[in-house]
Amino acid sequence: MQIHIGKSIRMSDILDGKSLLFDTSIASCLGATPQLEDLQSILQTCANLFNGIIVNPGQIEHLSNELGGKNRAAPLIRIDWTNAYRNADFCISVTDVIRVEISQADDVMDLGGCAAVATLLMGFGDNFEAENIQSISRLIRQSYELSLPVFIDIRPIGPGVSEINFDESIKLGISFMMEAGADALIIPNCSIESLKLIGNWSTIPIIVRIEQLLEKSEVNNLFNIGIEGILFSEKILEYGQFQDNIKRLKN
Amino acid sequence: MYSTSGKTARMNRLFNPNDGKAVCVAADHGWMSDPTANVINLKNILGQVVAGGADGVLMSFGMAQRLGYMFQGKDKPAILIRADWMNLPRLGGANVSNVLPVINFRKMATSRARDALQMGASAITIYYFIGYSDKFEAINIEQAAVFAQECRKVGLPLIIEPMAVGGMVTGVNIAEILIASARIAAEIGADALKIPYTGDVMTFKQLVDQAKVPVLVLGGAKSDVPRDALELVDEALRAGASGTVFGRNVTKAKDPQKMVQDLCALVHGVKTIDEIFETSARRRVKLRADSINCVGCLVCQTVCAQWHNKTFGINGARLRIESKPVEMEPPLNKVSVCTLCEACVKACEPGAIVLNEKGYLELKKELCTHCGACAEACPHNVIWFDEDENPILCDMCGGDPQCVRWCKYDAILLK
């Protein structure tokens, strides 16, 4: 598939066919979750272990010295905020789920990001979905002019999604976002059958979001069925010495 | 580290590069609430704030236009522009303390980063309200993000002010909300925070540690006791705060200049809080009269009048000797001196009588209404008035009282 040379170069900083990525951006929604209090220290210990790390605009502005370069994770910048992840444990309750943009394509470029990351929240109703899709479409078109890759983070977590239609919701989101022009997709872990189908079907890189540490065999299984990357959420910080596990996966 | 050298330079204009700390005064209340005395008298108050040595002053775009001339010079405070407007102080249909109460909580962006740069500002400040409603919080986040992007482009620091307000905020969860909001604001793009104290050192340290940007603690509601306000700052500094933003506790203070001086001394580590109040109240000299030793020579009154008024005689002396004749005996003399009981300070409603930086009485003539309340309140009857009806106050000769120095009979002593 032909894409801009600029996009191609930036994508190659992040994805090499068996990429490991890390997402720290939850803090814009929940504040600092356990172990995520000192992001600078975390980056200093693990930036050389991952191909890419998702950060919020405010953090990359102050911590750009900790990322990028030949031997460290490329920065991917989350361009939206949502309260969708606040559950009953959070200090204030949520009545209306909302998503807003907190950065634009040109801002991501100014900040030195290698890609923009936007969220597709599924299952929150028709109007929400329509506005979400429109917003992503606009981002993709702006990013196209700047040769900035756009990664879409598909999150089927709304009340309209259940165990029954979970996998199908993911596939629906993949279909929409490929049509919209996304350059890579982040999807939740689902059934192995669905992952195989997705791996064969998708013409853009697929990255699977994982909430716990994996064994090397599990990681290899994913790469063997066409998944090009694994994104670890902030939850792996709760496992002490997670860096050792990641090192084993890379070797 | 900041994304541009512009941001670095402007942060250093506000936060002292030697210690990374700042004392700011918020003078933007007139932009959002009813015109109280500190709003009407803003120009005079700001003059005192500037003289007090504040590192920054927060004001509206309009006030920066009109009063910006007061901030010219390296030694003058940096200008911070309030870039949004909100109606929270007037919220509530039953809020009769305000002229026009409002029902709907609104917050609007009113200046851009470029506008602030035109005013020579070193930063802009915006609110981030959390706890009122999901929709309102999302609007706040979106506005903050737009400001953050513009500030990045023009190299202007962004100070976000998280405020926990609304039905979802309780005494139980407010600290947790403030801690979360501080980190959220930093993630969105704050270069510094202006935030209320969480109530204790431990939780505020959590907030500071998680924010990872300079945190300026708010001074809070007007306190009648200056020491209480400074103790809040002292606690916040111990928790890692980078300074403070005081509003009404400075602009409504009897002596805004002294309040700012005390804050600067505390924040920049020149004095501890005990030293500040000890200098004001304890290290100052006080007089004690021992009337039994008084022989009625009146040297004390003579030297007092000469020292202050350059006159010979006892008129205008700041102490009083009363003599009562006793048949066949030396007269009984009563020595009345100022004991710094501060009754006159408390009685002076316009705040014309204050304690200066050494802790001695000082008259601010421009505020004196010649009402005479000070003289009426003085338990020792040692206040009288000059030809312009200004009260004459004992100033302890600046710390070296001449009456003590010249009394040979130990009738007037240092306490």
Interface residues (C-beta under 8 A of the other chain):
Chain A: S25 A27 S28 C29 L30 G31 A32 E37 D38 L39 Q40 N56 P57 G58 Q59 E61 H62 L63 S64 N65 W81 N83 F90 C91 I92 S93 V94 T95 D96 V97 I98 R99 V100 E101 I102 S103 Q104 D107 D110 L111
Chain B: M1 Y2 S3 I130 G131 S133 D134 K135 E137 A138 I139 I141 E142 A144 A145 A148 Q149 R152 K153 M168 V169 N173 E176 I177 I179 A180 S181 A182 R183 I184 A185 A186 E187 I188 G189 A190 D191 D209 Q210 K212 V213
